[in-house]
Amino acid sequence: MSEAIFITGTPCTGKTTVSEVLSSKLNCKLIKINDLAIENDFVLGIDDEKGYKIIDIDALNEKVSDIISKSDELIIFEGHLAHLCSGADKVIVLRVHPNILRPRLESRDYAESKIRENLEAEAMGVCTAEAFDEYGDKISEIDVSKLSIEETVNIISYVIEGKLNFPVGEVDFMDWLMSNL
């Protein structure tokens, strides 16, 4: 029987690195949602104002569902759009305090407006809220701000096994937002 785990979060929360180590540890398939969208020509264009790719979420969702339905193994889907697709058995939202997230975003040479948008999204828990709309209690929201990659991978492994749960609402960065308005 297949199992689909979606790992999502704001850019630079560690999704890719953690997912790569986790998939190796669990010896399972890893699908990077952004790569899947590009490889299947689901990019509709580029947002003129913000510079990011506009993805056909419906087509992406259909592709993800098709992959899940044809699989009989554990698959990890990684990316900040993963939670917008359906079919996950569990959704892991990685969260990082905005003060730690800022230098990571800056290291990618993002424009200040994009950095600010991502910091605000992280403070408000946008990925968590969007995921909750689709998945409810299938979500674990993990603050990885002070965790190593190995610690994060171990925690997610326990979540997948059903030994740990991190319910929505435990992570709160609104104080950062209120002091940075």
C-alpha positions, 0 to 999 in steps of 0.5 A: 500500500502506498503512503504519500507524505507532503513536506511543505513550508515557506521558502528556506525552511529546510524542506529540500535538505530535510526531504533528501536526507529523510528519503535516503534514511527511509529508502523511499522515493522523493518527488520535488514538486517544483521540478515536477511542475517544470518537467511537466510544463505546468508553468503558466508564466512569470508574475511580472510584479514578484518574479515567481513562476505561476504554476497550474495547480490543477494540472500539478494536483492531477499529476500528483494524484496520478503518481500516488494512485500508481504507487505501492510505496512510500513517496515524499513530495517536497515543496512549498506548493505540496500542500495545495495538492490532494492525496497526502496521508500526512502533511509536515509543515516546516516552520522557522522563526523569521529572524532565522529565516531572513538571512537564508532568504537573503543568501538566495539574493531575493529582492527585499519585497520578496524577502518581506513577503516570505517573512510575513507569510512565515509569521502568519503561518500561511502554509499551515493555514492553507494546508489545514484547509485541505488536510485538518488533523493530518498536519504536523507543524514543526518549528525547526528553528533550533533543530539540526537536520538530523533532529528534524529528520528523526522527528519527521520519521516518528511523525510518519510512523505515528509515534509523534504529532505536532498539532497546528497552532503550537508554532506562533511567530505573530510577536515577530510580525507585530514588532516588525510592522 
